[in-house]
Amino acid sequence: MRRPLIMGNWKLNGNKAVVTSLLKDLDAQLVGIEGVDVAVAPPVMYLDIAEKQINELQSKIILGAQNVDINLSGAFTGDISPEMLKDFGATHIIIGHSERREYHQESDDSVAKKLAVLKEQGLTPVICIGESEAQNEAGETLTVCARQLDAIINAQGVEAFDGVIIAYEPIWAIGTGKAATPDDAQRIHAGIRSHIAQKSDTIAKKIIIQYGGSVKPENAATYFMQPDIDGALVGGASLNATDFASIVQAAAKMKN
Ligand code: PEP
């Protein structure tokens, strides 16, 4: 039985007051919802405030981050190390988000290195994979996802995926309101799982695969109904405590 994870990616949004109030509101709205892990990834500037707020509320919300560098320390101006994230209580670290791949030229290989470093440091990578609209239209979705996974499998072995979370995020569905249909998402999730199963059935069976791309309270349950969709990575809707909590509630209902 895979425990669902709903993670909010706050991207480049918020300020001190928003981070504090959003966590407070969210924590209050999560009361009574069981059987789902909930994580948020605020901008790294606000991890300190977020950690303090989570501790003060004695909240079960898991703290995450949106990116990490592969180096632990040294002359790497502007970067944030896994140890620094750990220092602020962040455990679930998003890597390979399509916005980082596009705007910061992150390659499959650099994402693979980030995954290895996070695991060495005892952190949980949340690795985003997914295809562009053109690749989708050309029927290349599974090929693209397999290539992104193979960058890790070929370098580190399938064991590298033990304890990792995969977020399947079709790029054309991110922030567009144009979500994948639940049937299509299920088909791709099953394909991702079976790609991993070719190397390890045990890891494939236990790996959490989230769907991401315009998940909203209105469509969340239709994804969580699918057997291979184990949660969601949520952008826009995670900035509203009521919307995000209702996505968590949908997962609790459909998965338990
Ligand atoms: C994301 O950025 O990971 C995401 C899924 O965004 P949205 O929910 O806004 O589509």
Boltz pocket constraint, residues with backbone or C-beta under 6 A from the ligand:
constraints:
  - pocket:
      binder: B
      contacts: [[A, 9], [A, 169], [A, 173], [A, 174], [A, 175], [A, 176], [A, 177], [A, 212], [A, 213], [A, 214], [A, 215], [A, 233], [A, 234], [A, 235], [A, 236], [A, 237]]
      max_distance: 6.0
